[in-house]
């Protein structure tokens, strides 16, 4: 990832990403010290400058830090998007995976919605008075 990619990443949603990235860098002991007051309109440039200097002084650390913060951001957005869902982990027979794949293709739905529909249909059968 080049420094322009960090700028482009920030520019996609600066209102949310700049404060989040500031907190991420501060809380994860990255060596980042803000040179501007929080909430200042130049804060994004301060963050970009930090990554610019880091890419020159320690390119490996720069790559690792960028990779880690992007993964953390993606995880944060994934969790926010799925707040109304709960993840379950269940073990099933080996052939269920291929059956679920075929059902998914046949119905043109994702696997989660197929499993949910099957469970709801079975529950509806036993819940009737």
N, CA, C and O atoms as a printed pandas DataFrame, in Angstrom:
     atom_number atom_name residue_name chain_id  residue_number  x_coord  y_coord  z_coord
0              1         N          UNK        A               1    0.846   -1.174    0.000
1              2        CA          UNK        A               1    0.000    0.000    0.000
2              3         C          UNK        A               1    0.890    1.236    0.000
3              4         O          UNK        A               1    1.804    1.347    0.818
4              5         N          UNK        A               2    0.638    2.126   -0.877
5              6        CA          UNK        A               2    1.380    3.378   -0.959
6              7         C          UNK        A               2    0.679    4.420   -0.097
7              8         O          UNK        A               2   -0.483    4.262    0.277
8              9         N          UNK        A               3    1.418    5.500    0.213
9             10        CA          UNK        A               3    0.865    6.546    1.077
10            11         C          UNK        A               3   -0.387    7.170    0.454
11            12         O          UNK        A               3   -1.294    7.583    1.177
12            13         N          UNK        A               4   -0.445    7.242   -0.878
13            14        CA          UNK        A               4   -1.646    7.793   -1.517
14            15         C          UNK        A               4   -2.860    6.910   -1.236
15            16         O          UNK        A               4   -3.992    7.394   -1.204
16            17         N          UNK        A               5   -2.618    5.608   -1.033
17            18        CA          UNK        A               5   -3.716    4.702   -0.713
18            19         C          UNK        A               5   -4.280    4.990    0.675
19            20         O          UNK        A               5   -5.484    4.851    0.893
20            21         N          UNK        A               6   -3.421    5.390    1.619
21            22        CA          UNK        A               6   -3.895    5.771    2.949
22            23         C          UNK        A               6   -4.773    7.009    2.818
23            24         O          UNK        A               6   -5.834    7.097    3.436
24            25         N          UNK        A               7   -4.322    7.961    2.009
25            26        CA          UNK        A               7   -5.107    9.186    1.801
26            27         C          UNK        A               7   -6.452    8.854    1.153
27            28         O          UNK        A               7   -7.488    9.378    1.563
28            29         N          UNK        A               8   -6.435    7.991    0.148
29            30        CA          UNK        A               8   -7.687    7.601   -0.513
30            31         C          UNK        A               8   -8.609    6.866    0.454
31            32         O          UNK        A               8   -9.825    7.058    0.423
32            33         N          UNK        A               9   -8.032    6.022    1.315
33            34        CA          UNK        A               9   -8.836    5.296    2.305
34            35         C          UNK        A               9   -9.517    6.298    3.237
35            36         O          UNK        A               9  -10.710    6.176    3.516
36            37         N          UNK        A              10   -8.772    7.272    3.712
37            38        CA          UNK        A              10   -9.340    8.286    4.610
38            39         C          UNK        A              10  -10.381    9.118    3.884
39            40         O          UNK        A              10  -11.436    9.419    4.443
40            41         N          UNK        A              11  -10.093    9.494    2.636
41            42        CA          UNK        A              11  -10.982   10.379    1.876
42            43         C          UNK        A              11  -12.346    9.769    1.571
43            44         O          UNK        A              11  -13.292   10.500    1.275
44            45         N          UNK        A              12  -12.465    8.443    1.636
45            46        CA          UNK        A              12  -13.758    7.806    1.343
46            47         C          UNK        A              12  -14.810    8.122    2.396
47            48         O          UNK        A              12  -16.001    8.171    2.088
48            49         N          UNK        A              13  -14.384    8.334    3.625
49            50        CA          UNK        A              13  -15.328    8.649    4.700
50            51         C          UNK        A              13  -14.567    9.354    5.829
51            52         O          UNK        A              13  -14.447    8.807    6.925
52            53         N          UNK        A              14  -14.057   10.549    5.573
53            54        CA          UNK        A              14  -13.184   11.201    6.562
54            55         C          UNK        A              14  -13.867   11.514    7.881
55            56         O          UNK        A              14  -13.220   11.501    8.929
56            57         N          UNK        A              15  -15.148   11.792    7.850
57            58        CA          UNK        A              15  -15.875   12.158    9.068
58            59         C          UNK        A              15  -15.829   11.046   10.113
59            60         O          UNK        A              15  -15.724   11.319   11.309
60            61         N          UNK        A              16  -15.906    9.803    9.666
61            62        CA          UNK        A              16  -15.856    8.652   10.573
62            63         C          UNK        A              16  -14.441    8.105   10.745
63            64         O          UNK        A              16  -14.047    7.707   11.841
64            65         N          UNK        A              17  -13.691    8.090    9.657
65            66        CA          UNK        A              17  -12.389    7.421    9.684
66            67         C          UNK        A              17  -11.311    8.200   10.421
67            68         O          UNK        A              17  -10.479    7.594   11.097
68            69         N          UNK        A              18  -11.301    9.513   10.314
69            70        CA          UNK        A              18  -10.236   10.293   10.963
70            71         C          UNK        A              18  -10.281   10.138   12.482
71            72         O          UNK        A              18   -9.251    9.818   13.075
72            73         N          UNK        A              19  -11.434   10.351   13.147
73            74        CA          UNK        A              19  -11.447   10.149   14.607
74            75         C          UNK        A              19  -11.156    8.703   14.996
75            76         O          UNK        A              19  -10.465    8.449   15.982
76            77         N          UNK        A              20  -11.685    7.753   14.220
77            78        CA          UNK        A              20  -11.448    6.351   14.535
78            79         C          UNK        A              20   -9.968    6.018   14.411
79            80         O          UNK        A              20   -9.405    5.372   15.295
80            81         N          UNK        A              21   -9.324    6.451   13.320
81            82        CA          UNK        A              21   -7.918    6.149   13.107
82            83         C          UNK        A              21   -7.051    6.803   14.177
83            84         O          UNK        A              21   -6.068    6.216   14.630
84            85         N          UNK        A              22   -7.412    8.013   14.579
85            86        CA          UNK        A              22   -6.692    8.681   15.666
86            87         C          UNK        A              22   -6.766    7.844   16.943
87            88         O          UNK        A              22   -5.747    7.609   17.592
88            89         N          UNK        A              23   -7.958    7.400   17.299
89            90        CA          UNK        A              23   -8.131    6.568   18.493
90            91         C          UNK        A              23   -7.372    5.247   18.363
91            92         O          UNK        A              23   -6.723    4.801   19.309
92            93         N          UNK        A              24   -7.459    4.634   17.198
93            94        CA          UNK        A              24   -6.783    3.357   16.964
94            95         C          UNK        A              24   -5.277    3.510   17.163
95            96         O          UNK        A              24   -4.653    2.717   17.868
96            97         N          UNK        A              25   -4.704    4.524   16.544
97            98        CA          UNK        A              25   -3.256    4.729   16.636
98            99         C          UNK        A              25   -2.829    5.073   18.056
99           100         O          UNK        A              25   -1.776    4.631   18.518
100          101         N          UNK        A              26   -3.650    5.864   18.750
101          102        CA          UNK        A              26   -3.319    6.270   20.114
102          103         C          UNK        A              26   -3.420    5.087   21.078
103          104         O          UNK        A              26   -2.555    4.912   21.935
104          105         N          UNK        A              27   -4.454    4.288   20.945
105          106        CA          UNK        A              27   -4.697    3.185   21.883
106          107         C          UNK        A              27   -3.782    1.979   21.652
107          108         O          UNK        A              27   -3.571    1.183   22.567
108          109         N          UNK        A              28   -3.246    1.838   20.459
109          110        CA          UNK        A              28   -2.444    0.654   20.138
110          111         C          UNK        A              28   -0.944    0.895   20.205
111          112         O          UNK        A              28   -0.170    0.142   19.613
112          113         N          UNK        A              29   -0.532    1.917   20.904
113          114        CA          UNK        A              29    0.881    2.203   21.147
114          115         C          UNK        A              29    1.710    2.113   19.868
115          116         O          UNK        A              29    2.685    1.365   19.795
116          117         N          UNK        A              30    1.309    2.878   18.877
117          118        CA          UNK        A              30    1.986    2.874   17.581
118          119         C          UNK        A              30    3.081    3.923   17.493
119          120         O          UNK        A              30    3.839    3.953   16.523
120          121         N          UNK        A              31    3.166    4.773   18.486
121          122        CA          UNK        A              31    4.131    5.857   18.446
122          123         C          UNK        A              31    3.550    7.125   17.856
123          124         O          UNK        A              31    4.250    8.126   17.700
124          125         N          UNK        A              32    2.273    7.082   17.528
125          126        CA          UNK        A              32    1.630    8.259   16.946
126          127         C          UNK        A              32    1.329    9.276   18.037
127          128         O          UNK        A              32    0.726    8.955   19.061
128          129         N          UNK        A              33    1.760   10.501   17.796
129          130        CA          UNK        A              33    1.439   11.626   18.667
130          131         C          UNK        A              33    0.865   12.705   17.773
131          132         O          UNK        A              33    1.540   13.194   16.867
132          133         N          UNK        A              34   -0.362   13.072   18.022
133          134        CA          UNK        A              34   -1.018   14.073   17.192
134          135         C          UNK        A              34   -0.340   15.431   17.343
135          136         O          UNK        A              34   -0.012   15.860   18.449
136          137         N          UNK        A              35   -0.142   16.085   16.226
137          138        CA          UNK        A              35    0.456   17.415   16.231
138          139         C          UNK        A              35   -0.595   18.512   16.102
139          140         O          UNK        A              35   -0.257   19.695   16.066
140          141         N          UNK        A              36   -1.866   18.126   16.032
141          142        CA          UNK        A              36   -2.968   19.087   15.939
142          143         C          UNK        A              36   -3.998   18.760   17.009
143          144         O          UNK        A              36   -4.003   17.664   17.568
144          145         N          UNK        A              37   -4.857   19.708   17.283
145          146        CA          UNK        A              37   -5.916   19.513   18.265
146          147         C          UNK        A              37   -6.970   18.582   17.666
147          148         O          UNK        A              37   -7.330   18.703   16.495
148          149         N          UNK        A              38   -7.459   17.649   18.492
149          150        CA          UNK        A              38   -8.497   16.727   18.037
150          151         C          UNK        A              38   -9.678   17.490   17.466
151          152         O          UNK        A              38  -10.110   18.495   18.031
152          153         N          UNK        A              39  -10.195   17.015   16.355
153          154        CA          UNK        A              39  -11.339   17.649   15.718
154          155         C          UNK        A              39  -10.942   18.758   14.763
155          156         O          UNK        A              39  -11.793   19.284   14.045
156          157         N          UNK        A              40   -9.674   19.122   14.739
157          158        CA          UNK        A              40   -9.185   20.147   13.830
158          159         C          UNK        A              40   -9.334   19.632   12.401
159          160         O          UNK        A              40   -9.193   18.435   12.149
160          161         N          UNK        A              41   -9.616   20.529   11.479
161          162        CA          UNK        A              41   -9.815   20.124   10.087
162          163         C          UNK        A              41   -8.531   19.584    9.456
163          164         O          UNK        A              41   -8.581   18.907    8.430
164          165         N          UNK        A              42   -7.390   19.880   10.062
165          166        CA          UNK        A              42   -6.113   19.399    9.543
166          167         C          UNK        A              42   -5.711   18.043   10.118
167          168         O          UNK        A              42   -4.622   17.548    9.827
168          169         N          UNK        A              43   -6.565   17.447   10.919
169          170        CA          UNK        A              43   -6.219   16.190   11.574
170          171         C          UNK        A              43   -5.940   15.083   10.557
171          172         O          UNK        A              43   -5.041   14.268   10.763
172          173         N          UNK        A              44   -6.689   15.047    9.479
173          174        CA          UNK        A              44   -6.467   14.045    8.437
174          175         C          UNK        A              44   -5.080   14.170    7.838
175          176         O          UNK        A              44   -4.413   13.168    7.580
176          177         N          UNK        A              45   -4.645   15.407    7.616
177          178        CA          UNK        A              45   -3.300   15.634    7.071
178          179         C          UNK        A              45   -2.228   15.206    8.062
179          180         O          UNK        A              45   -1.169   14.714    7.670
180          181         N          UNK        A              46   -2.507   15.396    9.346
181          182        CA          UNK        A              46   -1.572   14.975   10.385
182          183         C          UNK        A              46   -1.399   13.453   10.357
183          184         O          UNK        A              46   -0.283   12.943   10.463
184          185         N          UNK        A              47   -2.509   12.742   10.213
185          186        CA          UNK        A              47   -2.449   11.282   10.143
186          187         C          UNK        A              47   -1.693   10.821    8.892
187          188         O          UNK        A              47   -0.875    9.903    8.956
188          189         N          UNK        A              48   -1.969   11.458    7.776
189          190        CA          UNK        A              48   -1.286   11.108    6.528
190          191         C          UNK        A              48    0.209   11.379    6.651
191          192         O          UNK        A              48    1.025   10.598    6.161
192          193         N          UNK        A              49    0.567   12.475    7.299
193          194        CA          UNK        A              49    1.986   12.801    7.513
194          195         C          UNK        A              49    2.667   11.736    8.367
195          196         O          UNK        A              49    3.805   11.348    8.101
196          197         N          UNK        A              50    1.959   11.266    9.398
197          198        CA          UNK        A              50    2.509   10.208   10.240
198          199         C          UNK        A              50    2.843    8.976    9.408
199          200         O          UNK        A              50    3.928    8.408    9.534
200          201         N          UNK        A              51    1.902    8.566    8.555
201          202        CA          UNK        A              51    2.139    7.385    7.729
202          203         C          UNK        A              51    3.219    7.643    6.680
203          204         O          UNK        A              51    3.974    6.736    6.330
204          205         N          UNK        A              52    3.295    8.866    6.184
205          206        CA          UNK        A              52    4.316    9.220    5.214
206          207         C          UNK        A              52    5.710    9.085    5.830
207          208         O          UNK        A              52    6.603    8.488    5.230
208          209         N          UNK        A              53    5.889    9.634    7.012
209          210        CA          UNK        A              53    7.177    9.540    7.708
210          211         C          UNK        A              53    7.479    8.086    8.061
211          212         O          UNK        A              53    8.614    7.634    7.913
212          213         N          UNK        A              54    6.481    7.365    8.521
213          214        CA          UNK        A              54    6.682    5.963    8.883
214          215         C          UNK        A              54    7.085    5.127    7.672
215          216         O          UNK        A              54    7.931    4.241    7.787
216          217         N          UNK        A              55    6.489    5.400    6.515
217          218        CA          UNK        A              55    6.837    4.625    5.317
218          219         C          UNK        A              55    8.285    4.856    4.901
219          220         O          UNK        A              55    8.916    3.977    4.314
220          221         N          UNK        A              56    8.806    6.033    5.204
221          222        CA          UNK        A              56   10.203    6.336    4.870
222          223         C          UNK        A              56   11.144    5.749    5.917
223          224         O          UNK        A              56   12.174    5.168    5.576
224          225         N          UNK        A              57   10.788    5.902    7.190
225          226        CA          UNK        A              57   11.691    5.486    8.261
226          227         C          UNK        A              57   11.664    3.980    8.533
227          228         O          UNK        A              57   12.692    3.400    8.883
228          229         N          UNK        A              58   10.509    3.346    8.378
229          230        CA          UNK        A              58   10.400    1.915    8.669
230          231         C          UNK        A              58    9.278    1.337    7.809
231          232         O          UNK        A              58    8.140    1.204    8.261
232          233         N          UNK        A              59    9.605    1.002    6.589
233          234        CA          UNK        A              59    8.599    0.574    5.624
234          235         C          UNK        A              59    7.880   -0.705    6.052
235          236         O          UNK        A              59    6.681   -0.846    5.808
236          237         N          UNK        A              60    8.590   -1.635    6.685
237          238        CA          UNK        A              60    7.947   -2.877    7.147
238          239         C          UNK        A              60    6.906   -2.590    8.225
239          240         O          UNK        A              60    5.806   -3.143    8.198
240          241         N          UNK        A              61    7.253   -1.733    9.160
241          242        CA          UNK        A              61    6.308   -1.357   10.226
242          243         C          UNK        A              61    5.113   -0.618    9.633
243          244         O          UNK        A              61    3.976   -0.813   10.063
244          245         N          UNK        A              62    5.378    0.225    8.650
245          246        CA          UNK        A              62    4.316    0.956    7.956
246          247         C          UNK        A              62    3.326   -0.019    7.325
247          248         O          UNK        A              62    2.115    0.107    7.506
248          249         N          UNK        A              63    3.856   -0.997    6.577
249          250        CA          UNK        A              63    2.986   -1.972    5.911
250          251         C          UNK        A              63    2.159   -2.761    6.919
251          252         O          UNK        A              63    0.966   -2.981    6.714
252          253         N          UNK        A              64    2.793   -3.185    8.004
253          254        CA          UNK        A              64    2.092   -3.950    9.033
254          255         C          UNK        A              64    1.005   -3.102    9.694
255          256         O          UNK        A              64   -0.113   -3.578    9.894
256          257         N          UNK        A              65    1.319   -1.870   10.028
257          258        CA          UNK        A              65    0.354   -0.997   10.689
258          259         C          UNK        A              65   -0.834   -0.690    9.781
259          260         O          UNK        A              65   -1.980   -0.700   10.231
260          261         N          UNK        A              66   -0.567   -0.419    8.518
261          262        CA          UNK        A              66   -1.654   -0.141    7.567
262          263         C          UNK        A              66   -2.533   -1.371    7.409
263          264         O          UNK        A              66   -3.760   -1.270    7.412
264          265         N          UNK        A              67   -1.908   -2.526    7.272
265          266        CA          UNK        A              67   -2.672   -3.772    7.151
266          267         C          UNK        A              67   -3.540   -4.000    8.383
267          268         O          UNK        A              67   -4.711   -4.361    8.265
268          269         N          UNK        A              68   -2.962   -3.789    9.566
269          270        CA          UNK        A              68   -3.701   -4.015   10.808
270          271         C          UNK        A              68   -4.852   -3.037   10.978
271          272         O          UNK        A              68   -5.944   -3.439   11.380
272          273         N          UNK        A              69   -4.629   -1.748   10.676
273          274        CA          UNK        A              69   -5.729   -0.805   10.891
274          275         C          UNK        A              69   -6.834   -1.009    9.875
275          276         O          UNK        A              69   -8.004   -0.790   10.191
276          277         N          UNK        A              70   -6.495   -1.426    8.655
277          278        CA          UNK        A              70   -7.545   -1.690    7.670
278          279         C          UNK        A              70   -8.380   -2.906    8.082
279          280         O          UNK        A              70   -9.601   -2.911    7.926
280          281         N          UNK        A              71   -7.712   -3.930    8.606
281          282        CA          UNK        A              71   -8.445   -5.110    9.089
282          283         C          UNK        A              71   -9.349   -4.738   10.261
283          284         O          UNK        A              71  -10.492   -5.188   10.347
284          285         N          UNK        A              72   -8.821   -3.910   11.164
285          286        CA          UNK        A              72   -9.616   -3.487   12.319
286          287         C          UNK        A              72  -10.821   -2.664   11.869
287          288         O          UNK        A              72  -11.915   -2.830   12.409
288          289         N          UNK        A              73  -10.636   -1.786   10.894
289          290        CA          UNK        A              73  -11.747   -0.975   10.379
290          291         C          UNK        A              73  -12.796   -1.881    9.727
291          292         O          UNK        A              73  -13.993   -1.714    9.958
292          293         N          UNK        A              74  -12.346   -2.834    8.918
293          294        CA          UNK        A              74  -13.283   -3.743    8.265
294          295         C          UNK        A              74  -14.069   -4.556    9.286
295          296         O          UNK        A              74  -15.266   -4.784    9.109
296          297         N          UNK        A              75  -13.409   -4.991   10.347
297          298        CA          UNK        A              75  -14.080   -5.737   11.410
298          299         C          UNK        A              75  -15.108   -4.852   12.109
299          300         O          UNK        A              75  -16.216   -5.298   12.407
300          301         N          UNK        A              76  -14.742   -3.606   12.369
301          302        CA          UNK        A              76  -15.656   -2.653   13.018
302          303         C          UNK        A              76  -16.897   -2.438   12.157
303          304         O          UNK        A              76  -18.018   -2.488   12.665
304          305         N          UNK        A              77  -16.711   -2.201   10.869
305          306        CA          UNK        A              77  -17.861   -1.962    9.995
306          307         C          UNK        A              77  -18.706   -3.221    9.843
307          308         O          UNK        A              77  -19.931   -3.137    9.750
308          309         N          UNK        A              78  -18.061   -4.396    9.816
309          310        CA          UNK        A              78  -18.800   -5.656    9.736
310          311         C          UNK        A              78  -19.684   -5.830   10.965
311          312         O          UNK        A              78  -20.853   -6.197   10.848
312          313         N          UNK        A              79  -19.126   -5.568   12.136
313          314        CA          UNK        A              79  -19.898   -5.712   13.374
314          315         C          UNK        A              79  -21.052   -4.731   13.437
315          316         O          UNK        A              79  -22.145   -5.084   13.880
316          317         N          UNK        A              80  -20.819   -3.500   12.998
317          318        CA          UNK        A              80  -21.892   -2.499   13.009
318          319         C          UNK        A              80  -23.016   -2.897   12.058
319          320         O          UNK        A              80  -24.193   -2.709   12.363
320          321         N          UNK        A              81  -22.649   -3.443   10.916
321          322        CA          UNK        A              81  -23.632   -3.841    9.920
322          323         C          UNK        A              81  -24.465   -5.024   10.401
323          324         O          UNK        A              81  -25.624   -5.167   10.010
324          325         N          UNK        A              82  -23.888   -5.862   11.237
325          326        CA          UNK        A              82  -24.555   -7.087   11.679
326          327         C          UNK        A              82  -24.974   -7.045   13.144
327          328         O          UNK        A              82  -24.987   -8.075   13.817
328          329         N          UNK        A              83  -25.314   -5.867   13.636
329          330        CA          UNK        A              83  -25.701   -5.742   15.043
330          331         C          UNK        A              83  -26.955   -6.540   15.382
331          332         O          UNK        A              83  -27.109   -6.992   16.517
332          333         N          UNK        A              84  -27.832   -6.713   14.434
333          334        CA          UNK        A              84  -29.081   -7.426   14.693
334          335         C          UNK        A              84  -28.937   -8.931   14.485
335          336         O          UNK        A              84  -29.920   -9.669   14.559
336          337         N          UNK        A              85  -27.721   -9.378   14.229
337          338        CA          UNK        A              85  -27.490  -10.799   14.011
338          339         C          UNK        A              85  -26.531  -11.331   15.063
339          340         O          UNK        A              85  -25.712  -10.596   15.615
340          341         N          UNK        A              86  -26.651  -12.607   15.321
341          342        CA          UNK        A              86  -25.741  -13.276   16.240
342          343         C          UNK        A              86  -25.096  -14.427   15.496
343          344         O          UNK        A              86  -25.767  -15.172   14.781
344          345         N          UNK        A              87  -23.807  -14.569   15.663
345          346        CA          UNK        A              87  -23.091  -15.634   14.989
346          347         C          UNK        A              87  -23.183  -16.913   15.818
347          348         O          UNK        A              87  -23.029  -16.890   17.039
348          349         N          UNK        A              88  -23.437  -18.038   15.126
349          350        CA          UNK        A              88  -23.499  -19.349   15.760
350          351         C          UNK        A              88  -22.478  -20.260   15.100
351          352         O          UNK        A              88  -22.197  -20.137   13.908
352          353         N          UNK        A              89  -21.943  -21.147   15.863
353          354        CA          UNK        A              89  -21.008  -22.120   15.330
354          355         C          UNK        A              89  -21.534  -23.499   15.688
355          356         O          UNK        A              89  -21.641  -23.853   16.863
356          357         N          UNK        A              90  -21.857  -24.267   14.667
357          358        CA          UNK        A              90  -22.381  -25.609   14.898
358          359         C          UNK        A              90  -21.641  -26.596   13.995
359          360         O          UNK        A              90  -21.213  -26.247   12.894
360          361         N          UNK        A              91  -21.501  -27.802   14.466
361          362        CA          UNK        A              91  -20.853  -28.849   13.682
362          363         C          UNK        A              91  -21.926  -29.657   12.967
363          364         O          UNK        A              91  -22.964  -29.982   13.543
364          365         N          UNK        A              92  -21.661  -29.976   11.705
365          366        CA          UNK        A              92  -22.600  -30.759   10.904
366          367         C          UNK        A              92  -21.849  -31.838   10.143
367          368         O          UNK        A              92  -20.621  -31.816   10.068
368          369         N          UNK        A              93  -22.573  -32.756    9.593
369          370        CA          UNK        A              93  -21.979  -33.827    8.783
370          371         C          UNK        A              93  -21.203  -33.221    7.619
371          372         O          UNK        A              93  -21.480  -32.104    7.180
372          373         N          UNK        A              94  -20.232  -33.975    7.133
373          374        CA          UNK        A              94  -19.363  -33.471    6.071
374          375         C          UNK        A              94  -20.114  -33.142    4.783
375          376         O          UNK        A              94  -19.741  -32.212    4.068
376          377         N          UNK        A              95  -21.162  -33.894    4.486
377          378        CA          UNK        A              95  -21.873  -33.685    3.225
378          379         C          UNK        A              95  -22.803  -32.469    3.252
379          380         O          UNK        A              95  -23.267  -32.035    2.198
380          381         N          UNK        A              96  -23.080  -31.919    4.419
381          382        CA          UNK        A              96  -23.999  -30.781    4.531
382          383         C          UNK        A              96  -23.459  -29.551    3.807
383          384         O          UNK        A              96  -24.230  -28.777    3.240
384          385         N          UNK        A              97  -22.152  -29.368    3.823
385          386        CA          UNK        A              97  -21.551  -28.213    3.153
386          387         C          UNK        A              97  -21.856  -28.200    1.667
387          388         O          UNK        A              97  -22.240  -27.164    1.122
388          389         N          UNK        A              98  -21.691  -29.337    1.004
389          390        CA          UNK        A              98  -21.962  -29.385   -0.441
390          391         C          UNK        A              98  -23.462  -29.282   -0.724
391          392         O          UNK        A              98  -23.866  -28.688   -1.724
392          393         N          UNK        A              99  -24.277  -29.852    0.145
393          394        CA          UNK        A              99  -25.731  -29.743   -0.029
394          395         C          UNK        A              99  -26.154  -28.282    0.113
395          396         O          UNK        A              99  -26.964  -27.783   -0.668
396          397         N          UNK        A             100  -25.607  -27.614    1.100
397          398        CA          UNK        A             100  -25.931  -26.203    1.315
398          399         C          UNK        A             100  -25.449  -25.343    0.142
399          400         O          UNK        A             100  -26.120  -24.386   -0.243
400          401         N          UNK        A             101  -24.296  -25.682   -0.419
401          402        CA          UNK        A             101  -23.804  -24.969   -1.605
402          403         C          UNK        A             101  -24.781  -25.125   -2.772
403          404         O          UNK        A             101  -25.088  -24.156   -3.468
404          405         N          UNK        A             102  -25.264  -26.350   -2.978
405          406        CA          UNK        A             102  -26.200  -26.605   -4.086
406          407         C          UNK        A             102  -27.527  -25.884   -3.867
407          408         O          UNK        A             102  -28.096  -25.321   -4.803
408          409         N          UNK        A             103  -28.016  -25.902   -2.628
409          410        CA          UNK        A             103  -29.252  -25.168   -2.319
410          411         C          UNK        A             103  -29.066  -23.672   -2.556
411          412         O          UNK        A             103  -29.955  -22.999   -3.078
412          413         N          UNK        A             104  -27.919  -23.171   -2.171
413          414        CA          UNK        A             104  -27.619  -21.759   -2.337
414          415         C          UNK        A             104  -27.625  -21.362   -3.810
415          416         O          UNK        A             104  -28.177  -20.327   -4.182
416          417         N          UNK        A             105  -27.013  -22.185   -4.632
417          418        CA          UNK        A             105  -27.000  -21.899   -6.070
418          419         C          UNK        A             105  -28.390  -22.027   -6.679
419          420         O          UNK        A             105  -28.791  -21.196   -7.494
420          421         N          UNK        A             106  -29.126  -23.063   -6.288
421          422        CA          UNK        A             106  -30.455  -23.302   -6.853
422          423         C          UNK        A             106  -31.433  -22.180   -6.499
423          424         O          UNK        A             106  -32.240  -21.773   -7.335
424          425         N          UNK        A             107  -31.364  -21.687   -5.278
425          426        CA          UNK        A             107  -32.292  -20.638   -4.819
426          427         C          UNK        A             107  -31.747  -19.231   -5.041
427          428         O          UNK        A             107  -32.459  -18.241   -4.868
428          429         N          UNK        A             108  -30.480  -19.156   -5.424
429          430        CA          UNK        A             108  -29.820  -17.871   -5.608
430          431         C          UNK        A             108  -29.890  -17.020   -4.332
431          432         O          UNK        A             108  -30.169  -15.821   -4.375
432          433         N          UNK        A             109  -29.632  -17.674   -3.208
433          434        CA          UNK        A             109  -29.621  -17.017   -1.899
434          435         C          UNK        A             109  -28.328  -17.387   -1.196
435          436         O          UNK        A             109  -27.677  -18.371   -1.547
436          437         N          UNK        A             110  -27.961  -16.588   -0.200
437          438        CA          UNK        A             110  -26.766  -16.963    0.552
438          439         C          UNK        A             110  -27.110  -18.071    1.546
439          440         O          UNK        A             110  -28.278  -18.328    1.838
440          441         N          UNK        A             111  -26.074  -18.712    2.050
441          442        CA          UNK        A             111  -26.262  -19.871    2.927
442          443         C          UNK        A             111  -26.972  -19.506    4.224
443          444         O          UNK        A             111  -27.779  -20.282    4.736
444          445         N          UNK        A             112  -26.676  -18.334    4.751
445          446        CA          UNK        A             112  -27.314  -17.916    6.000
446          447         C          UNK        A             112  -28.832  -17.846    5.855
447          448         O          UNK        A             112  -29.561  -18.329    6.721
448          449         N          UNK        A             113  -29.312  -17.244    4.760
449          450        CA          UNK        A             113  -30.761  -17.112    4.611
450          451         C          UNK        A             113  -31.427  -18.464    4.383
451          452         O          UNK        A             113  -32.572  -18.661    4.788
452          453         N          UNK        A             114  -30.734  -19.390    3.746
453          454        CA          UNK        A             114  -31.295  -20.728    3.552
454          455         C          UNK        A             114  -31.431  -21.442    4.893
455          456         O          UNK        A             114  -32.477  -22.024    5.178
456          457         N          UNK        A             115  -30.399  -21.406    5.708
457          458        CA          UNK        A             115  -30.447  -22.056    7.025
458          459         C          UNK        A             115  -31.523  -21.408    7.885
459          460         O          UNK        A             115  -32.287  -22.110    8.547
460          461         N          UNK        A             116  -31.596  -20.076    7.885
461          462        CA          UNK        A             116  -32.628  -19.388    8.663
462          463         C          UNK        A             116  -34.026  -19.796    8.207
463          464         O          UNK        A             116  -34.895  -20.052    9.040
464          465         N          UNK        A             117  -34.253  -19.859    6.891
465          466        CA          UNK        A             117  -35.576  -20.227    6.363
466          467         C          UNK        A             117  -35.945  -21.648    6.761
467          468         O          UNK        A             117  -37.093  -21.912    7.119
468          469         N          UNK        A             118  -34.988  -22.561    6.703
469          470        CA          UNK        A             118  -35.259  -23.946    7.096
470          471         C          UNK        A             118  -35.617  -24.041    8.580
471          472         O          UNK        A             118  -36.550  -24.753    8.953
472          473         N          UNK        A             119  -34.888  -23.334    9.410
473          474        CA          UNK        A             119  -35.158  -23.359   10.853
474          475         C          UNK        A             119  -36.520  -22.745   11.148
475          476         O          UNK        A             119  -37.293  -23.290   11.935
476          477         N          UNK        A             120  -36.814  -21.613   10.519
477          478        CA          UNK        A             120  -38.115  -20.961   10.741
478          479         C          UNK        A             120  -39.273  -21.846   10.276
479          480         O          UNK        A             120  -40.315  -21.906   10.929
480          481         N          UNK        A             121  -39.088  -22.536    9.142
481          482        CA          UNK        A             121  -40.140  -23.419    8.631
482          483         C          UNK        A             121  -40.390  -24.576    9.595
483          484         O          UNK        A             121  -41.542  -24.918    9.863
484          485         N          UNK        A             122  -39.345  -25.170   10.108
485          486        CA          UNK        A             122  -39.496  -26.265   11.068
486          487         C          UNK        A             122  -40.117  -25.775   12.366
487          488         O          UNK        A             122  -40.955  -26.458   12.954
488          489         N          UNK        A             123  -39.714  -24.602   12.812
489          490        CA          UNK        A             123  -40.272  -24.061   14.046
490          491         C          UNK        A             123  -41.756  -23.745   13.860
491          492         O          UNK        A             123  -42.556  -23.962   14.770
492          493         N          UNK        A             124  -42.116  -23.243   12.708
493          494        CA          UNK        A             124  -43.520  -22.926   12.438
494          495         C          UNK        A             124  -44.381  -24.195   12.508
495          496         O          UNK        A             124  -45.540  -24.130   12.917
496          497         N          UNK        A             125  -43.833  -25.325   12.120
497          498        CA          UNK        A             125  -44.566  -26.591   12.170
498          499         C          UNK        A             125  -44.855  -27.007   13.604
499          500         O          UNK        A             125  -45.952  -27.484   13.892
500          501         N          UNK        A             126  -43.904  -26.842   14.502
501          502        CA          UNK        A             126  -44.111  -27.290   15.882
502          503         C          UNK        A             126  -44.781  -26.229   16.746
503          504         O          UNK        A             126  -45.306  -26.548   17.813
504          505         N          UNK        A             127  -44.772  -24.995   16.312
505          506        CA          UNK        A             127  -45.343  -23.903   17.115
506          507         C          UNK        A             127  -46.842  -23.749   16.905
507          508         O          UNK        A             127  -47.486  -22.997   17.637
508          509         N          UNK        A             128  -47.410  -24.434   15.932
509          510        CA          UNK        A             128  -48.848  -24.332   15.669
510          511         C          UNK        A             128  -49.623  -25.026   16.792
511          512         O          UNK        A             128  -49.256  -26.117   17.227
512          513         N          UNK        A             129  -50.695  -24.384   17.252
513          514        CA          UNK        A             129  -51.490  -25.023   18.341
514          515         C          UNK        A             129  -52.335  -26.176   17.842
515          516         O          UNK        A             129  -53.047  -26.803   18.626
